[in-house]
């Protein structure tokens, strides 16, 4: 389906609010609940239709159906009117997806590690959560939001490689989440819209008619609404839901639900226009207009000239005839400068690194300077904003996943809660690896506790897990200064030279072991 929204500006998707509280919905009897749901659907249908059209437009834009095909008009020599898409929209969305969620989101323990957390991560692998995260984040970057459906896996078997819960990404153009307009904006319900059709036999001639069906999910109930006969009505019975949780969760990175593509739309269009004009320029140069001076040529003769590629004209001393090509070209230097300016602005606004034009490394352009200059440092900082917002949404989904897992009889998760879990986005942190590892060893030598040192250097996505692995491999941290254990389990100091020397030797051996291990890892990498 193609939808054209290029003649209007879009500034994010419209969030639907209703003047109810969730308590009113949960406490309502079936009759009252039907009235509330019909009221919300009837008042939000037009908003959904607008969101639907804009979402489809932006998804088509991502895949190359961009404004240049409809907006480029050429008044001079209109027969030469090239339209070309240089699809930076796809390239930048693809980079952002891989940069932030290219590696699986890991659930880590905030305090003591548990076997159930490993089981949770295993369940997430079973349902291919990483692929779903990539798809969802792609929707967020493209159209401003994404939706995830979570429910019990009816085919769960603990003896098979599967999970007690199932995860699905809903089509963002067909899904809405409705929030309360009251303070706090709590989620009231969600619904999925399906286009339906039926054959109307009540007329003399059969006619195919179309309508929409809304599958509505509150925290405890499931209802179906449609407008098959004009007005919105409830279809069938109300089904109960088991989990007392919202099973459709909205993912977004800003309150306006504005996408990355919307922020760069004008620049995308300008680049496409420049590339298309450049093609026009080359084609007009090849097919230059012929100018005849003091020579008359009929249409038939001119057609022969074009076919044969040669011309014979008569000339006298008093009236010399000539044939010239009317050729003019855009200044390549100016257009390239403008193109580079557009491309640089696009990368800076969207927070995406821009590789240098050449592969050469100049003096002072190495290490941290090169990472900063090409935008990787800025991209990492701005990615943290997306991590925070996506993490908030994913925690809401995690709450439902854990509840289903705990209440499923054959599940191996019985007590794990969201409050015990932290989310870690595993972005690449290997920049300046040698500097970071040297700084880490220096902090170890200065008796900085491992848990603090590991978190300071920005080398590990989960410093707590690394610290625990170090304790299991090398034992508790031993002081480099006096041989005192950094955990301070005892308040005593070594009282003689031999004990101090022994402790110091042990500490040095421990650091040497860690150093050797890190060097082997670096060499292996």
C-alpha positions as CSV (number, residue, x, y, z in Angstrom):
1,X,0.0,0.0,0.0
2,X,1.4,3.4,-1.0
3,X,0.4,6.6,0.9
4,X,1.6,10.1,-0.1
5,X,2.2,12.5,2.7
6,X,4.9,14.5,0.9
7,X,2.7,17.6,0.5
8,X,2.5,18.1,4.3
9,X,5.0,18.2,7.1
10,X,4.8,15.5,9.8
11,X,6.1,16.0,13.3
12,X,5.7,12.6,14.9
13,X,2.7,10.4,15.6
14,X,-0.2,11.6,17.6
15,X,-0.6,9.9,21.0
16,X,-4.2,9.0,21.9
17,X,-5.4,10.1,25.3
18,X,-8.8,9.4,26.9
19,X,-10.5,11.1,29.8
20,X,-10.7,7.9,31.9
21,X,-8.6,6.3,34.6
22,X,-7.5,2.7,34.6
23,X,-9.4,2.2,37.8
24,X,-12.6,3.1,36.0
25,X,-11.9,0.5,33.4
26,X,-10.9,-2.2,35.8
27,X,-13.9,-1.7,38.1
28,X,-16.5,-1.4,35.3
29,X,-18.9,-4.2,34.7
30,X,-19.3,-5.6,31.2
31,X,-22.0,-3.2,30.2
32,X,-20.1,-0.1,31.4
33,X,-16.9,-1.4,29.9
34,X,-18.5,-1.8,26.5
35,X,-19.6,1.9,26.6
36,X,-16.2,3.1,27.6
37,X,-14.4,1.1,24.9
38,X,-16.8,2.2,22.2
39,X,-16.4,5.8,23.3
40,X,-12.6,5.5,23.2
41,X,-12.6,3.8,19.8
42,X,-15.1,6.2,18.1
43,X,-13.1,9.2,19.3
44,X,-9.7,7.8,18.4
45,X,-10.5,6.3,15.0
46,X,-9.6,9.4,13.0
47,X,-6.3,9.8,15.0
48,X,-5.4,6.2,14.2
49,X,-6.2,6.8,10.5
50,X,-3.8,9.7,10.4
51,X,-1.1,7.8,12.2
52,X,-1.7,4.8,9.9
53,X,-1.2,6.9,6.7
54,X,1.9,8.6,8.1
55,X,3.5,5.4,9.3
56,X,2.9,3.7,5.9
57,X,4.4,6.7,4.2
58,X,7.6,6.6,6.3
59,X,8.0,2.9,5.9
60,X,7.8,3.4,2.1
61,X,10.3,6.3,2.4
62,X,12.7,4.0,4.1
63,X,12.6,1.5,1.3
64,X,13.2,4.1,-1.4
65,X,9.7,5.5,-2.3
66,X,10.8,9.1,-1.6
67,X,9.5,12.5,-2.4
68,X,11.7,13.2,-5.4
69,X,9.5,10.9,-7.6
70,X,6.5,13.2,-7.1
71,X,7.9,16.7,-6.5
72,X,10.6,17.2,-9.1
73,X,9.4,19.5,-12.0
74,X,11.6,20.6,-14.8
75,X,10.3,23.5,-16.9
76,X,13.1,23.7,-19.5
77,X,13.6,20.6,-21.7
78,X,11.1,18.6,-19.6
79,X,11.9,15.5,-21.6
80,X,15.2,15.3,-19.6
81,X,13.9,14.9,-16.1
82,X,15.8,12.3,-14.1
83,X,14.6,11.2,-10.7
84,X,17.2,9.4,-8.5
85,X,17.1,8.3,-4.9
86,X,20.4,8.1,-3.0
87,X,18.9,6.2,-0.1
88,X,20.7,7.6,2.9
89,X,17.5,6.9,4.9
90,X,18.1,3.1,4.7
91,X,21.9,3.5,5.3
92,X,21.5,5.6,8.5
93,X,18.7,3.5,10.0
94,X,20.6,0.3,9.3
95,X,23.7,1.8,11.1
96,X,21.7,3.0,14.1
97,X,20.1,-0.4,14.5
98,X,23.4,-2.2,14.4
99,X,25.1,0.3,16.6
100,X,22.6,0.1,19.5
101,X,20.9,-3.4,19.3
102,X,23.2,-5.2,17.0
103,X,24.2,-7.4,19.9
104,X,21.5,-8.9,22.2
105,X,20.2,-6.8,25.1
106,X,21.5,-8.6,28.2
107,X,19.6,-8.9,31.5
108,X,22.0,-8.7,34.4
109,X,21.6,-9.0,38.1
110,X,21.8,-5.9,40.2
111,X,23.0,-7.6,43.3
112,X,23.7,-11.3,43.7
113,X,23.7,-13.4,40.5
114,X,21.1,-16.1,40.2
115,X,20.5,-19.2,38.0
116,X,17.1,-17.8,37.1
117,X,18.6,-14.8,35.3
118,X,20.6,-17.1,33.1
119,X,17.4,-19.0,32.4
120,X,15.7,-15.8,31.4
121,X,18.4,-14.9,28.9
122,X,18.1,-18.4,27.5
123,X,14.3,-18.0,27.1
124,X,15.0,-14.7,25.3
125,X,17.2,-16.5,22.8
126,X,14.6,-19.2,22.3
127,X,12.1,-16.5,21.1
128,X,14.7,-14.7,19.0
129,X,14.3,-11.5,21.0
130,X,17.4,-9.9,19.4
131,X,15.8,-10.1,16.0
132,X,12.6,-8.7,17.4
133,X,14.6,-5.8,19.1
134,X,16.3,-5.0,15.8
135,X,12.9,-4.9,14.0
136,X,11.3,-2.8,16.8
137,X,14.1,-0.3,16.9
138,X,14.0,0.0,13.2
139,X,10.3,1.0,13.4
140,X,11.1,3.5,16.1
141,X,13.8,5.1,13.9
142,X,11.5,5.0,10.8
143,X,8.1,6.0,12.1
144,X,8.7,7.0,15.7
145,X,7.3,4.0,17.6
146,X,6.9,0.2,17.8
147,X,4.7,-2.2,19.6
148,X,5.3,-5.6,21.2
149,X,2.8,-8.3,22.1
150,X,3.6,-10.6,25.0
151,X,1.5,-13.6,26.0
152,X,1.8,-17.2,27.1
153,X,3.4,-19.7,24.8
154,X,0.6,-22.3,24.4
155,X,3.2,-24.8,23.1
156,X,5.7,-24.5,25.9
157,X,7.5,-27.7,26.8
158,X,10.3,-27.5,29.3
159,X,12.0,-30.5,27.6
160,X,12.2,-28.6,24.3
161,X,14.1,-25.5,23.4
162,X,11.3,-23.0,23.8
163,X,10.0,-20.4,26.2
164,X,7.0,-20.0,28.5
165,X,6.2,-16.7,26.9
166,X,5.9,-15.6,23.2
167,X,7.0,-12.3,21.8
168,X,5.6,-10.7,18.7
169,X,6.1,-7.3,17.1
170,X,2.8,-5.7,16.0
171,X,2.5,-3.8,12.8
172,X,3.1,-0.2,13.9
173,X,0.7,1.2,11.3
174,X,-2.2,-0.9,12.7
175,X,-1.6,-0.7,16.4
176,X,-2.4,2.0,19.0
177,X,-1.9,2.3,22.8
178,X,-4.4,4.6,24.6
179,X,-3.3,6.5,27.7
180,X,-5.2,8.4,30.4
181,X,-5.3,12.2,30.0
182,X,-5.1,12.4,33.8
183,X,-1.8,13.1,35.7
184,X,0.6,10.3,35.1
185,X,-0.9,9.2,31.7
186,X,-1.2,5.6,32.7
187,X,-1.9,3.1,30.0
188,X,-5.6,2.3,29.6
189,X,-5.8,-0.2,26.8
190,X,-4.4,-1.0,23.4
191,X,-5.9,-2.2,20.2
192,X,-5.0,-3.7,16.8
193,X,-6.9,-2.7,13.7
194,X,-7.6,-5.2,10.9
195,X,-9.1,-4.3,7.5
196,X,-12.0,-6.5,6.7
197,X,-14.5,-7.0,3.9
198,X,-17.8,-8.7,3.3
199,X,-20.2,-9.2,0.4
200,X,-23.5,-7.3,1.0
201,X,-26.3,-9.4,-0.4
202,X,-29.1,-7.1,0.8
203,X,-29.1,-5.2,-2.5
204,X,-30.2,-6.3,-5.9
205,X,-26.6,-6.7,-7.0
206,X,-23.9,-8.1,-4.7
207,X,-21.4,-5.5,-3.5
208,X,-18.1,-5.8,-1.6
209,X,-18.0,-3.5,1.4
210,X,-15.1,-2.8,3.7
211,X,-14.9,-2.1,7.4
212,X,-12.4,-2.2,10.3
213,X,-12.2,-4.5,13.2
214,X,-10.6,-3.4,16.5
215,X,-9.2,-6.1,18.8
216,X,-9.0,-4.3,22.2
217,X,-6.9,-5.4,25.1
218,X,-7.3,-3.9,28.6
219,X,-5.3,-5.2,31.5
220,X,-7.9,-7.9,32.3
221,X,-10.2,-8.2,29.3
222,X,-10.2,-8.7,25.5
223,X,-13.0,-7.2,23.3
224,X,-13.6,-7.0,19.6
225,X,-15.2,-3.9,18.1
226,X,-16.1,-3.2,14.4
227,X,-18.0,-0.7,12.3
228,X,-19.4,-3.2,9.8
229,X,-22.8,-1.6,9.7
230,X,-21.7,2.0,10.3
231,X,-21.7,2.5,14.1
232,X,-19.1,0.9,16.4
233,X,-20.4,-2.1,18.1
234,X,-19.0,-4.9,20.3
235,X,-18.8,-8.3,18.5
236,X,-18.9,-11.5,20.4
237,X,-18.3,-12.0,24.1
238,X,-15.7,-10.4,26.3
239,X,-12.8,-12.7,27.0
240,X,-10.8,-12.6,30.3
241,X,-7.0,-12.2,30.3
242,X,-5.0,-14.0,32.9
243,X,-2.0,-11.9,33.7
244,X,-3.5,-8.6,34.9
245,X,-0.8,-6.8,32.8
246,X,-0.9,-4.9,29.6
247,X,0.2,-7.4,27.0
248,X,0.9,-4.8,24.2
249,X,3.8,-2.4,25.1
250,X,4.7,0.7,23.1
251,X,8.4,1.4,22.4
252,X,9.5,5.0,21.6
253,X,12.5,7.3,22.2
254,X,10.8,10.7,22.6
255,X,7.3,12.0,23.7
256,X,6.4,13.3,20.3
257,X,7.1,9.9,18.7
258,X,9.0,11.7,16.0
259,X,11.3,9.5,13.9
260,X,14.8,9.9,12.8
261,X,13.7,10.1,9.2
262,X,11.4,13.0,9.9
263,X,14.2,15.0,11.4
264,X,16.3,14.5,8.3
265,X,13.5,14.6,5.7
266,X,14.5,18.0,4.1
267,X,18.1,16.9,3.8
268,X,17.2,13.5,2.3
269,X,15.1,15.4,-0.3
270,X,17.8,17.9,-1.0
271,X,20.4,15.2,-1.6
272,X,18.1,13.4,-4.0
273,X,17.3,16.6,-5.8
274,X,21.0,17.4,-6.2
275,X,21.8,13.9,-7.5
276,X,18.8,14.1,-10.0
277,X,19.9,17.5,-11.2
278,X,23.4,16.3,-11.7
279,X,22.1,13.5,-13.9
280,X,20.0,16.0,-15.9
281,X,23.1,18.1,-16.4
282,X,25.1,15.2,-17.7
283,X,22.3,14.1,-20.0
284,X,21.8,17.6,-21.3
285,X,25.5,17.9,-22.0
286,X,25.5,14.7,-24.1
287,X,22.3,15.8,-25.8
288,X,23.3,19.4,-26.3
289,X,21.2,21.8,-28.5
290,X,22.6,22.4,-31.9
291,X,22.8,26.1,-33.0
292,X,22.8,26.8,-36.8
293,X,24.2,30.1,-37.8
294,X,23.3,31.3,-41.4
295,X,22.0,27.9,-42.2
296,X,18.4,26.8,-42.6
297,X,17.6,23.2,-41.8
298,X,14.3,21.5,-42.2
299,X,12.9,19.0,-39.7
300,X,13.5,16.1,-42.0
301,X,17.1,17.2,-42.5
302,X,17.6,17.6,-38.8
303,X,16.3,14.1,-38.2
304,X,18.8,12.8,-40.7
305,X,21.6,14.8,-38.9
306,X,20.7,13.1,-35.6
307,X,20.6,9.7,-37.2
308,X,23.8,10.0,-39.2
309,X,25.7,12.1,-36.7
310,X,27.0,14.5,-39.4
311,X,25.9,17.6,-41.2
312,X,26.8,19.3,-44.5
313,X,26.2,23.0,-44.8
314,X,26.9,25.6,-47.5
315,X,28.9,28.8,-46.7
316,X,30.1,31.8,-48.6
317,X,32.7,34.4,-47.9
318,X,30.1,37.0,-47.2
319,X,27.8,34.7,-45.3
320,X,29.6,32.1,-43.4
321,X,27.6,29.3,-41.9
322,X,28.4,27.4,-38.8
323,X,27.0,24.7,-36.5
324,X,27.8,24.7,-32.7
325,X,26.6,22.9,-29.7
326,X,25.0,24.9,-26.9
327,X,26.7,23.5,-23.9
328,X,26.8,24.6,-20.3
329,X,27.4,22.5,-17.2
330,X,27.0,22.9,-13.5
331,X,30.2,23.7,-11.6
332,X,31.3,20.3,-10.3
333,X,33.3,21.9,-7.4
334,X,30.3,23.9,-6.2
335,X,27.8,21.0,-6.4
336,X,30.3,18.7,-4.6
337,X,30.8,21.3,-1.9
338,X,27.0,21.6,-1.4
339,X,26.6,17.8,-1.4
340,X,29.3,17.4,1.3
341,X,27.6,20.1,3.3
342,X,24.2,18.4,3.1
343,X,25.7,15.0,4.0
344,X,27.7,16.4,6.9
345,X,24.7,18.2,8.3
346,X,22.6,15.0,8.0
347,X,25.1,13.0,10.0
348,X,25.5,15.6,12.7
349,X,21.8,16.2,13.2
350,X,21.0,12.5,13.4
351,X,24.1,11.7,15.6
352,X,25.7,9.2,13.2
353,X,29.5,9.0,12.6
354,X,30.7,10.0,9.2
355,X,33.8,8.3,7.8
356,X,36.4,10.5,6.2
357,X,36.7,10.5,2.4
358,X,40.1,8.9,2.4
359,X,41.6,6.1,4.4
360,X,44.8,8.1,5.2
361,X,45.6,9.0,8.8
362,X,47.2,12.4,9.3
363,X,49.3,13.7,12.2
364,X,47.2,14.2,15.3
365,X,44.2,12.3,13.8
366,X,44.6,9.0,15.6
367,X,43.1,7.3,18.6
368,X,40.6,9.3,20.5
369,X,41.0,12.3,18.2
370,X,39.9,10.3,15.2
371,X,37.0,8.7,17.1
372,X,35.8,12.1,18.1
373,X,36.4,13.8,14.7
374,X,34.4,11.2,12.8
375,X,31.5,11.3,15.3
376,X,31.8,8.0,17.1
377,X,32.1,9.6,20.5
378,X,29.1,11.8,19.9
379,X,27.1,8.9,18.5
380,X,27.9,6.9,21.7
381,X,26.7,9.8,23.9
382,X,23.5,10.3,22.0
383,X,22.9,6.5,21.9
384,X,22.7,6.6,25.7
385,X,19.5,8.7,25.4
386,X,17.9,6.0,23.2
387,X,19.1,3.3,25.7
388,X,17.4,5.1,28.5
389,X,14.0,5.4,26.8
390,X,14.1,2.0,25.1
391,X,15.2,0.5,28.5
392,X,12.2,2.0,30.2
393,X,9.9,0.5,27.6
394,X,11.6,-2.9,27.7
395,X,11.3,-3.1,31.5
396,X,7.5,-2.8,31.0
397,X,7.7,-5.8,28.6
398,X,10.0,-7.6,31.0
399,X,7.5,-7.3,33.8
400,X,4.9,-9.2,31.7
401,X,7.5,-11.8,30.6
402,X,8.5,-12.6,34.1
403,X,4.9,-12.7,35.4
404,X,4.1,-15.3,32.7
405,X,7.2,-17.2,33.5
406,X,6.6,-17.3,37.2
407,X,3.0,-18.4,36.8
408,X,3.7,-21.1,34.3
409,X,3.9,-24.4,36.1
410,X,6.7,-26.0,34.2
411,X,8.8,-22.8,34.0
412,X,12.2,-22.7,35.7
413,X,11.7,-19.1,36.9
414,X,9.9,-18.9,40.2
415,X,11.0,-15.8,42.1
416,X,12.9,-13.5,39.7
417,X,11.5,-9.9,39.6
418,X,12.1,-6.8,37.5
419,X,13.5,-5.0,40.6
420,X,16.5,-7.4,40.7
421,X,17.4,-6.9,37.0
422,X,19.3,-4.3,35.0
423,X,19.3,-4.0,31.2
424,X,22.6,-3.7,29.4
425,X,23.0,-2.6,25.8
426,X,26.1,-4.3,24.5
427,X,27.5,-1.5,22.3
428,X,31.1,-1.9,21.1
429,X,33.4,-0.4,23.7
430,X,36.7,-1.4,22.3
431,X,37.9,2.1,21.2
432,X,41.2,3.0,22.8
433,X,41.4,-0.5,24.2
434,X,45.1,-0.3,25.1
435,X,44.7,3.0,27.0
436,X,41.7,1.7,28.9
437,X,43.4,-1.6,29.9
438,X,46.5,0.4,31.1
439,X,44.3,2.7,33.1
440,X,42.5,-0.3,34.6
441,X,45.8,-1.8,35.7
442,X,46.9,1.5,37.2
443,X,43.8,1.6,39.2
444,X,44.3,-1.9,40.4
445,X,47.8,-1.0,41.5
446,X,46.4,2.1,43.4
447,X,44.1,-0.2,45.3
448,X,40.9,1.1,43.6
449,X,38.3,-1.6,44.3
450,X,37.6,-3.7,41.3
451,X,33.9,-2.9,41.1
452,X,34.7,0.8,40.8
453,X,37.7,0.5,38.5
454,X,35.8,-1.8,36.1
455,X,32.9,0.7,35.9
456,X,35.1,3.8,35.4
457,X,37.0,2.7,32.3
458,X,33.9,2.1,30.1
459,X,35.3,-1.1,28.9
460,X,32.6,-3.6,30.0
461,X,28.9,-3.5,29.5
462,X,28.4,-5.4,32.8
463,X,31.1,-4.4,35.3
464,X,29.4,-6.3,38.1
465,X,29.6,-9.6,36.2
466,X,33.3,-9.0,35.3
467,X,34.1,-8.3,39.0
468,X,32.5,-11.6,40.0
469,X,34.4,-13.5,37.4
470,X,37.6,-11.9,38.6
471,X,36.9,-13.1,42.1
472,X,36.2,-16.6,41.0
473,X,39.4,-16.7,38.8
474,X,41.9,-14.8,41.0
475,X,40.3,-14.6,44.4
476,X,39.6,-11.5,46.4
477,X,41.5,-8.3,45.6
478,X,44.8,-7.9,47.5
479,X,46.2,-4.5,48.4
480,X,49.3,-3.4,46.4
481,X,50.3,-0.9,49.0
482,X,50.3,-2.9,52.3
483,X,49.0,-6.3,51.5
484,X,45.7,-5.5,53.1
485,X,42.6,-7.1,51.6
486,X,40.5,-4.4,49.9
487,X,37.3,-5.9,51.4
488,X,38.7,-5.1,54.9
489,X,37.3,-8.2,56.4
490,X,39.9,-7.9,59.2
491,X,41.2,-4.6,60.7
492,X,44.6,-5.9,61.4
493,X,47.8,-5.1,59.4
494,X,50.8,-7.4,58.9
495,X,53.1,-6.8,61.9
496,X,56.3,-8.1,60.6
497,X,58.4,-7.7,57.5
498,X,58.0,-11.3,56.3
499,X,54.2,-11.2,56.3
500,X,54.2,-7.8,54.6
501,X,56.6,-9.1,51.9
502,X,54.5,-12.2,51.4
503,X,51.3,-10.3,51.0
504,X,53.0,-7.9,48.6
505,X,54.3,-10.8,46.5
506,X,50.9,-12.3,46.4
507,X,49.3,-9.0,45.3
508,X,52.0,-8.6,42.6
509,X,51.3,-12.2,41.4
510,X,47.6,-11.5,41.2
511,X,48.1,-8.3,39.1
512,X,50.6,-10.1,36.9
513,X,48.1,-12.9,36.3
514,X,45.3,-10.4,35.4
515,X,47.8,-8.6,33.1
516,X,48.8,-11.8,31.3
517,X,45.2,-12.8,30.9
518,X,44.3,-9.4,29.4
519,X,47.3,-9.4,27.1
520,X,46.4,-12.9,25.8
521,X,42.8,-11.7,25.2
522,X,44.2,-8.6,23.3
523,X,46.5,-10.8,21.2
524,X,43.8,-13.2,20.5
525,X,41.5,-10.4,19.4
